């Protein structure tokens, strides 16, 4: 597992190492099987796809790509560390045979 010491993100480290590049991080939070669903919706709600981008045009292209498969884009490079930590949590739960959804229930499920 990549560890940034909690002070930055891998995406920011990549951006710093390649100052002339446009860094985008997306599609790393969901299991690969989710991307076979057309569209990926759950309880009639489109999948939210967090992304991080350091350039306005790169962010716009990423939002277009995410929207084109029926998902809802949400992001910004400032949230990269949160996205990376959440991905590590979700993937760890999957590998342990648990449901990440249990950590992130829908609002309808929390207001019973």
C-alpha positions, -999 to 999 in steps of 0.1 A, spaced: 0 0 0 13 35 -8 18 56 22 23 94 20 26 99 57 -8 115 59 5 149 47 -2 147 10 -15 124 -17 0 102 -43 -18 123 -69 -1 155 -56 33 137 -55 28 128 -92 18 164 -100 49 177 -83 71 151 -101 57 160 -135 50 198 -134 42 200 -171 16 171 -170 -21 173 -161 -28 148 -133 -62 131 -131 -72 104 -107 -106 87 -113 -124 53 -114 -103 38 -86 -129 36 -58 -152 10 -72 -146 -27 -80 -139 -35 -117 -173 -53 -120 -191 -19 -114 -178 -6 -147 -197 -34 -166 -231 -21 -154 -248 2 -179 -256 26 -163 -241 19 -129 -270 28 -106 -280 17 -72 -315 21 -58 -322 43 -89 -293 66 -80 -264 70 -104 -230 60 -91 -210 90 -78 -175 89 -92 -150 109 -72 -121 123 -93 -92 146 -87 -77 168 -114 -52 197 -114 -62 214 -146 -96 229 -157 -96 212 -192 -85 179 -177 -113 182 -151 -139 190 -178 -128 160 -199 -130 137 -169 -165 150 -160 -176 144 -196 -162 109 -195 -179 101 -161 -212 116 -172 -211 97 -205 -214 63 -187 -243 75 -166 -224 84 -134 -222 116 -114 -188 133 -112 -175 149 -80 -140 160 -73 -110 182 -72 -73 176 -66 -75 190 -31 -96 159 -22 -70 134 -35 -58 123 -1 -94 116 10 -101 97 -22 -70 76 -17 -78 68 19 -114 60 11 -102 37 -18 -79 19 6 -107 14 31 -132 1 5 -107 -22 -11 -96 -35 23 -133 -43 31 -138 -61 -2 -107 -82 2 -119 -91 37 -152 -103 23 -171 -75 38 -195 -50 22 -181 -14 18 -218 -3 15 -221 -11 52 -197 18 59 -216 41 35 -254 33 37 -278 53 17 -297 81 33 -329 61 30 -314 33 50 -302 56 78 -335 73 84 -356 43 93 
